[in-house]
Amino acid sequence: MIRSVVFDVGETLTCDSRFWQGWADWLGVPGSTLTALVGAVVARGHDNAEALRLIRPGLNVGAEYALREAAGCGEELGDSDLYPDVRPTLHALRGAGVWVGIAGNQTARAAELLRALHLPVDAIATSGEWGVAKPRPEFFEQVAAFAPGHRDEIVYVGDHPFNDIVPARAAGLRTAHVRRGPWGYLWAAAPEAAEADWQVDSLDELPALLNCGGT
């Protein structure tokens, strides 16, 4: 049986449009320009932060993030950034007695913003708090310690086959790949995405799937 479900954040629970628009405004380019560059680096298999460096070569993303925060132009996250299926799915899973967590590659500030949304989850953590990021194995060791149950009773849900599905499976977790966002769509047919225990187009498919396929 499935005891715990842990969700990635960006393009799994939240749409990244506002995130990238914030960076575009800060760097002084149209949002469409940065969006196109993100798509280009994703297609090449590069870290999406490389899109920022195409605009400003040599950019130290961490230092620039701190400058944005100091200038009052930092991260924002609200209900409008959530995909419509998020709250109903989280409610349904908890209503079925499943422990629900959130753990993704986000800053410690993003964790604060997520907690302020009062989502129906049991716990929230980010790579910025843990000091290790996906796809490193240590991140998924943290997930396994974070969520109740044996590893084959924990499902990790994400959109990115290489950051989410492959390393979570390597850690002994079960996995669900959601086909949305640039990574989810681009690599939906990749063998690495097909390795997931489940593939869904919407999170609201999960409660029924996990109930009938969790053993």
Rosetta blueprint (number, residue, H / E / L):
1 M L
2 I L
3 R L
4 S E
5 V E
6 V E
7 F E
8 D L
9 V L
10 G E
11 E L
12 T L
13 L L
14 T E
15 C L
16 D L
17 S H
18 R H
19 F H
20 W H
21 Q H
22 G H
23 W H
24 A H
25 D H
26 W H
27 L H
28 G L
29 V L
30 P L
31 G H
32 S H
33 T H
34 L H
35 T H
36 A H
37 L H
38 V H
39 G H
40 A H
41 V H
42 V H
43 A H
44 R L
45 G L
46 H L
47 D L
48 N L
49 A L
50 E H
51 A H
52 L H
53 R H
54 L H
55 I H
56 R L
57 P L
58 G L
59 L L
60 N L
61 V H
62 G H
63 A H
64 E H
65 Y H
66 A H
67 L H
68 R H
69 E H
70 A H
71 A L
72 G L
73 C L
74 G L
75 E L
76 E L
77 L L
78 G L
79 D H
80 S H
81 D H
82 L E
83 Y L
84 P L
85 D L
86 V H
87 R H
88 P H
89 T H
90 L H
91 H H
92 A H
93 L H
94 R H
95 G H
96 A L
97 G L
98 V L
99 W E
100 V E
101 G E
102 I E
103 A E
104 G E
105 N L
106 Q L
107 T L
108 A H
109 R H
110 A H
111 A H
112 E H
113 L H
114 L H
115 R H
116 A H
117 L L
118 H L
119 L L
120 P L
121 V L
122 D L
123 A E
124 I E
125 A E
126 T E
127 S H
128 G H
129 E H
130 W H
131 G L
132 V L
133 A L
134 K L
135 P L
136 R L
137 P H
138 E H
139 F H
140 F H
141 E H
142 Q H
143 V H
144 A H
145 A H
146 F H
147 A L
148 P L
149 G L
150 H L
151 R H
152 D H
153 E H
154 I E
155 V E
156 Y E
157 V E
158 G E
159 D L
160 H L
161 P H
162 F H
163 N H
164 D H
165 I H
166 V H
167 P H
168 A H
169 R H
170 A H
171 A L
172 G L
173 L L
174 R E
175 T E
176 A E
177 H E
178 V E
179 R L
180 R L
181 G H
182 P H
183 W H
184 G H
185 Y H
186 L H
187 W L
188 A L
189 A L
190 A L
191 P H
192 E H
193 A H
194 A H
195 E L
196 A L
197 D L
198 W E
199 Q E
200 V E
201 D L
202 S L
203 L H
204 D H
205 E H
206 L H
207 P H
208 A H
209 L H
210 L H
211 N H
212 C H
213 G H
214 G L
215 T L
